[in-house]
Amino acid sequence: MQTIKLNYVKYFVLVFCLFFIEAKSETKISKNPSQLNFYVGVFDFSDEKQKAGLFGIQHQNENLQRDTFLGNLSPITGGFITENSAIYVYSGVEWNFDLGEINFTPSFAPGLYEQGDGKDLGHTLEFKTEVQLSYNISNDTSFGMSYNHISNASLGNKNPGANSYEINFLKNF
């Protein structure tokens, strides 16, 4: 079981490096920055037996933002790993609402979940809905808090869901 945990950690480090390399290369060819969101928090805080610390990263390419009737939409890609070796990798969309120094950012992202030694969410395909509030401390750096819920929308035999909260550090590159 220890080998499986080590493989998850190696996989997550590889994904993290790929996100970082992608973000740095885009700044050389693009006038608009990419954003990385590094976050830490508590996975499934509402289930005392299953709650676990988590670390994650999310990438947003601001070149792909679009103003629509739903607001400013932008694609996101990211993932997290919990202290129990559960992994969630996702890709979806976020809405960006600039309220001056405060940003309100709801998002929706389907993704793939592997429970590791963590909570069984009932299915590999899970959906993450999230709300985030962040404060701009400079033109390219923000701090924030977010809350999300992950659920399989009853695709599996069970659908316990997981509620999480995170502290976010957002940096434009």
DAZIZI-V875430 format. One record per residue. RES is the residue in one letter. PHI is phi in degrees with one decimal (NA if undefined). OMEGA is omega in radians with two decimals (NA if undefined). Layout:
res=RES phi=PHI omega=OMEGA
res=RES phi=PHI omega=OMEGA
This chain:
res=M phi=NA omega=3.12
res=Q phi=-63.2 omega=3.11
res=T phi=-64.5 omega=3.11
res=I phi=-62.8 omega=3.11
res=K phi=-59.8 omega=-3.14
res=L phi=-62.9 omega=3.10
res=N phi=-63.9 omega=3.09
res=Y phi=-62.9 omega=-3.14
res=V phi=-63.5 omega=3.11
res=K phi=-61.8 omega=3.12
res=Y phi=-61.7 omega=-3.12
res=F phi=-65.4 omega=3.10
res=V phi=-62.1 omega=3.11
res=L phi=-62.1 omega=3.13
res=V phi=-61.7 omega=3.11
res=F phi=-58.9 omega=-3.14
res=C phi=-62.8 omega=3.12
res=L phi=-63.1 omega=3.09
res=F phi=-62.5 omega=-3.08
res=F phi=-66.3 omega=3.12
res=I phi=-62.2 omega=3.12
res=E phi=-60.7 omega=-3.10
res=A phi=-64.9 omega=-3.13
res=K phi=-68.4 omega=-3.12
res=S phi=-68.5 omega=-3.14
res=E phi=-66.3 omega=-3.10
res=T phi=-68.5 omega=-3.14
res=K phi=-77.1 omega=-3.08
res=I phi=-112.1 omega=-3.03
res=S phi=-127.7 omega=3.04
res=K phi=-80.3 omega=-3.13
res=N phi=-94.3 omega=-3.10
res=P phi=-78.2 omega=2.93
res=S phi=-100.4 omega=-3.12
res=Q phi=-119.7 omega=2.98
res=L phi=-111.3 omega=3.12
res=N phi=-116.4 omega=3.07
res=F phi=-95.2 omega=-3.11
res=Y phi=-140.6 omega=3.04
res=V phi=-131.8 omega=-3.14
res=G phi=-177.9 omega=-3.11
res=V phi=-120.9 omega=3.10
res=F phi=-82.9 omega=3.09
res=D phi=54.3 omega=-3.10
res=F phi=-60.9 omega=-3.09
res=S phi=-84.0 omega=3.10
res=D phi=-115.0 omega=-3.03
res=E phi=-54.8 omega=-3.11
res=K phi=-77.6 omega=-3.02
res=Q phi=-111.1 omega=-3.06
res=K phi=-64.3 omega=-3.07
res=A phi=-154.8 omega=3.05
res=G phi=-68.6 omega=3.11
res=L phi=-140.4 omega=3.03
res=F phi=-134.3 omega=-3.13
res=G phi=-146.5 omega=3.09
res=I phi=-142.7 omega=3.13
res=Q phi=-136.5 omega=3.13
res=H phi=-113.9 omega=3.05
res=Q phi=-130.3 omega=3.08
res=N phi=-96.5 omega=-3.07
res=E phi=-70.2 omega=3.05
res=N phi=-65.8 omega=-3.08
res=L phi=-98.2 omega=3.09
res=Q phi=-64.8 omega=3.11
res=R phi=-137.7 omega=2.99
res=D phi=-84.5 omega=-3.12
res=T phi=-131.2 omega=3.08
res=F phi=-65.8 omega=3.09
res=L phi=-90.9 omega=-3.07
res=G phi=111.9 omega=3.13
res=N phi=-82.7 omega=-3.11
res=L phi=-102.4 omega=3.13
res=S phi=-147.8 omega=3.10
res=P phi=-75.2 omega=3.09
res=I phi=-131.3 omega=3.05
res=T phi=-141.8 omega=-3.12
res=G phi=-169.6 omega=3.11
res=G phi=-174.2 omega=3.05
res=F phi=-143.9 omega=3.05
res=I phi=-131.3 omega=3.13
res=T phi=-100.7 omega=3.10
res=E phi=-65.0 omega=3.09
res=N phi=-97.0 omega=3.10
res=S phi=68.2 omega=3.00
res=A phi=-75.7 omega=-3.12
res=I phi=-128.7 omega=3.05
res=Y phi=-132.0 omega=3.12
res=V phi=-119.1 omega=-3.00
res=Y phi=-142.0 omega=3.01
res=S phi=-148.3 omega=-3.08
res=G phi=-163.8 omega=-3.06
res=V phi=-138.7 omega=3.04
res=E phi=-127.0 omega=3.08
res=W phi=-104.8 omega=-3.10
res=N phi=-110.5 omega=3.10
res=F phi=-117.1 omega=3.14
res=D phi=-85.2 omega=-3.12
res=L phi=-112.2 omega=-3.07
res=G phi=90.3 omega=3.12
res=E phi=-81.2 omega=3.14
res=I phi=-105.5 omega=3.07
res=N phi=-120.1 omega=3.05
res=F phi=-111.8 omega=-3.02
res=T phi=-135.7 omega=2.96
res=P phi=-81.9 omega=3.13
res=S phi=-150.0 omega=3.06
res=F phi=-139.4 omega=-3.10
res=A phi=-149.1 omega=2.95
res=P phi=-72.8 omega=-3.14
res=G phi=-162.4 omega=-3.14
res=L phi=-107.7 omega=-3.08
res=Y phi=-119.3 omega=3.02
res=E phi=-122.4 omega=-2.99
res=Q phi=-72.3 omega=-3.08
res=G phi=54.0 omega=3.05
res=D phi=-98.0 omega=-3.08
res=G phi=-96.8 omega=-3.03
res=K phi=-72.7 omega=3.03
res=D phi=-82.4 omega=-3.14
res=L phi=-90.6 omega=3.00
res=G phi=97.2 omega=-3.10
res=H phi=-163.4 omega=3.07
res=T phi=-72.7 omega=3.12
res=L phi=-84.5 omega=3.13
res=E phi=-130.2 omega=-3.12
res=F phi=-119.8 omega=-3.12
res=K phi=-110.6 omega=2.99
res=T phi=-112.0 omega=-3.01
res=E phi=-145.6 omega=2.94
res=V phi=-126.5 omega=-3.10
res=Q phi=-136.9 omega=2.96
res=L phi=-116.7 omega=3.13
res=S phi=-135.2 omega=-3.12
res=Y phi=-116.7 omega=3.12
res=N phi=-76.0 omega=3.07
res=I phi=-97.0 omega=3.00
res=S phi=-158.1 omega=-3.14
res=N phi=-63.9 omega=-3.07
res=D phi=-125.7 omega=-3.12
res=T phi=-138.6 omega=3.10
res=S phi=-138.9 omega=2.98
res=F phi=-119.0 omega=-3.12
res=G phi=-157.6 omega=3.05
res=M phi=-128.6 omega=3.10
res=S phi=-140.6 omega=3.08
res=Y phi=-131.5 omega=3.07
res=N phi=-139.4 omega=3.06
res=H phi=-128.5 omega=3.11
res=I phi=-113.5 omega=-3.08
res=S phi=-151.3 omega=3.10
res=N phi=-97.9 omega=3.11
res=A phi=54.7 omega=3.12
res=S phi=62.5 omega=3.03
res=L phi=-74.4 omega=-3.12
res=G phi=-97.4 omega=3.10
res=N phi=-66.5 omega=3.07
res=K phi=-136.9 omega=-3.08
res=N phi=-145.6 omega=-3.09
res=P phi=-73.0 omega=-3.11
res=G phi=69.0 omega=3.11
res=A phi=-149.0 omega=3.10
res=N phi=-108.3 omega=-3.09
res=S phi=-136.6 omega=2.98
res=Y phi=-132.3 omega=-3.07
res=E phi=-140.6 omega=2.91
res=I phi=-103.3 omega=-3.02
res=N phi=-115.0 omega=2.96
res=F phi=-118.8 omega=-3.07
res=L phi=-109.4 omega=-3.10
res=K phi=-134.9 omega=3.06
res=N phi=-89.0 omega=3.13
res=F phi=-118.6 omega=NA
